Every structure is written in structure tokens, then in C-alpha cells.
Amino acid sequence: MSEQLDRIDLRMLRLLQGNGRLSNAELAKLVSISPATCHRRTQRLFDKGYIGGVRAAVAPRKVDRGALVIVGVVLDRSTPQSFGDFEKAIAKLKFVLDCHLVAGDFDFFLKIRVKDIEDFNRIHGEKLIALPGVRQTRTFFVMKEVIDNAPLDF
């Protein structure tokens, strides 16, 4: 952990992870500092990249994206060019929530939210296998989300 953060900064980060809707006044009160000081500290946390953004956690089922799918992707070549081509193409697909370059049996893991299995089947056939360099995909349908997007522990 960075030496630039003191215990107040760390407490602010923990509180904001738990509730990004805290007002500046509420946050200041919870960490026992003035609202002006809290605002300056929060802005510094944004400016230094400790907080990358604030967004709402939308309930997937409420917006017809109740099925979570993890896809392992193997490319036909393990070269910087093939990885770069794949990464540029995958970044354009709005249904992909996460894409991670990994070590092991796969080159990438994708986290995808879809309506249902039929929706995924269409996307797989039309979009995923057509991505540059894709040799193989292996699909894992999530049966139960035990932990999803847990806050960082620090």
C-alpha cells in the first residue's frame, strides 16, 4: 500500500466502497474531519487514481441480463500482435463486462451478461468465434453468484 495514504484516507476509501452515494458532509462526519478537508482529500484520491470512478450497481435481472457466462478463449497464436488484435476487437463488444489476459490453459477469460442461453448462443455464433485469432472457446454458465464484485480488502 502506498505511504501517501494515511488512516483517514484508507477509512474514506473503505466507506466509499461500501456506499458511493455518501455525501461529502456524511463522509466528513464519519471520518471526523471538516467537510472542506474531506472534499480536498476525496478530490486528491480521484486525482491520484485511488478512485477510478463512481457508478451505480444495476441489478442484472431487472434489465433482462440475468444470465452470467464466463468464457475461456484460446487464440491460434501467442504473439503480441494476435493479443493486440483480439484486445482491440473485444473492447468494442458492449456485452463483455470483463476481459482478462491470463496464464494457463486459456489466453483470456471473458465475463458476459446475457438474457438467457439462447441469447448467448446467438452472440457466440455471431460475435465471439468471429473475433480475430480465436481458435477455441470454452463456456461456463454460472449457476449461482456466491460473491460478485466484493470490495477490496486493505
C-alpha positions as a printed Julia matrix, in Angstrom:
154×3 Matrix{Float64}:
   0.0     0.0     0.0
   1.19    3.47   -0.74
   2.8     5.51    2.01
   0.87    8.55    0.73
  -2.35    7.3     2.3
  -2.98    7.83    5.99
  -5.59    6.14    8.16
  -8.22    8.77    7.27
  -7.69    8.25    3.53
  -7.97    4.49    3.97
 -11.15    4.84    6.03
 -12.63    7.14    3.37
 -11.85    4.58    0.67
 -13.44    1.76    2.68
 -16.57    3.81    3.36
 -16.93    4.9    -0.28
 -16.5     1.29   -1.46
 -19.43    0.36    0.74
 -21.59    3.31   -0.28
 -20.54    5.51   -3.19
 -23.59    7.71   -2.6
 -22.32    9.14    0.69
 -22.47   12.9     0.58
 -19.34   14.86    1.36
 -20.91   16.02    4.63
 -21.81   12.44    5.64
 -18.34   11.15    4.78
 -16.67   14.01    6.67
 -18.72   13.23    9.75
 -17.91    9.51    9.57
 -14.15   10.17    9.43
 -14.26   13.1    11.88
 -12.91   15.84    9.62
 -14.4    19.06    8.26
 -16.4    18.95    5.01
 -13.84   21.21    3.3
 -10.96   18.92    4.28
 -12.99   15.88    3.26
 -13.67   17.4    -0.16
  -9.97   18.14   -0.71
  -8.98   14.62    0.36
 -11.64   12.99   -1.83
 -10.57   15.06   -4.82
  -6.93   14.05   -4.19
  -7.97   10.37   -4.11
  -9.59   10.84   -7.53
  -6.69   12.87   -8.92
  -4.09   10.31   -7.77
  -6.08    7.41   -9.23
  -7.06    5.7    -5.98
 -10.7     6.11   -7.01
 -11.25    5.4   -10.68
 -14.9     6.36  -10.82
 -18.28    6.06   -9.19
 -21.19    4.22  -10.76
 -24.46    2.52   -9.9
 -24.63   -1.24   -9.44
 -27.53   -2.11  -11.73
 -29.49   -5.29  -10.9
 -28.9    -7.53  -13.96
 -32.26   -9.33  -13.77
 -34.13   -6.01  -13.72
 -32.64   -5.09  -17.11
 -33.04   -8.55  -18.68
 -29.41   -9.63  -18.28
 -29.88  -12.37  -15.67
 -27.54  -14.98  -17.15
 -23.85  -14.7   -16.3
 -21.41  -16.51  -18.55
 -17.64  -16.95  -18.23
 -15.83  -17.74  -21.47
 -12.3   -19.02  -21.76
 -10.67  -18.07  -25.05
  -7.65  -19.67  -26.71
  -6.03  -17.8   -29.58
  -4.38  -19.51  -32.54
  -1.08  -17.68  -31.91
   0.57  -16.37  -28.75
   2.12  -13.21  -30.16
   1.85   -9.58  -29.13
   0.15   -8.85  -32.48
  -2.52  -11.52  -32.06
  -3.17  -10.47  -28.45
  -3.4    -6.82  -29.52
  -5.8    -7.57  -32.37
  -8.04   -9.58  -30.06
  -7.98   -6.91  -27.34
  -8.95   -4.14  -29.78
 -11.84   -6.19  -31.13
 -13.16   -7.36  -27.75
 -13.14   -3.8   -26.39
 -15.83   -2.92  -28.95
 -18.28   -5.57  -27.72
 -20.67   -3.95  -25.24
 -21.95   -7.25  -23.83
 -18.48   -8.1   -22.44
 -18.22   -6.89  -18.84
 -14.63   -8.01  -18.19
 -11.77   -9.33  -20.29
  -8.61  -10.62  -18.63
  -5.38  -11.9   -20.16
  -4.49  -14.97  -18.11
  -1.76  -17.57  -17.74
  -2.58  -21.25  -18.08
  -4.77  -23.21  -20.45
  -6.57  -20.13  -21.78
  -5.33  -16.82  -23.14
  -8.3   -14.73  -21.99
 -11.29  -15.02  -19.69
 -14.41  -13.04  -20.51
 -17.29  -12.19  -18.2
 -20.51  -11.71  -20.15
 -24.08  -10.89  -19.12
 -26.89  -12.0   -21.41
 -30.65  -12.52  -21.27
 -30.53  -16.33  -21.42
 -28.78  -19.3   -23.02
 -30.38  -18.62  -26.41
 -29.1   -15.04  -26.29
 -25.59  -16.3   -25.52
 -25.79  -18.89  -28.3
 -26.56  -16.12  -30.8
 -23.76  -13.89  -29.51
 -21.29  -16.79  -29.5
 -22.1   -17.74  -33.08
 -22.22  -14.22  -34.48
 -19.59  -12.36  -32.47
 -17.24  -14.38  -30.24
 -15.99  -17.03  -32.64
 -15.57  -14.35  -35.32
 -13.07  -12.39  -33.2
  -9.55  -12.2   -34.65
  -7.34  -15.15  -33.81
  -9.89  -17.18  -31.85
  -9.07  -20.89  -32.09
 -11.24  -22.2   -29.26
 -13.72  -21.06  -26.63
 -14.94  -22.86  -23.55
 -18.13  -21.64  -21.94
 -19.08  -21.78  -18.26
 -22.67  -20.87  -17.34
 -22.78  -19.51  -13.81
 -25.31  -21.43  -11.72
 -25.09  -19.21   -8.63
 -23.27  -15.97   -7.92
 -21.77  -16.53   -4.48
 -19.56  -13.41   -4.44
 -19.69  -10.76   -7.13
 -17.63   -7.57   -7.18
 -16.73   -7.66   -3.5
 -15.0    -4.57   -2.11
 -11.21   -4.64   -1.89
  -9.81   -5.57    1.49
  -6.92   -3.33    2.53
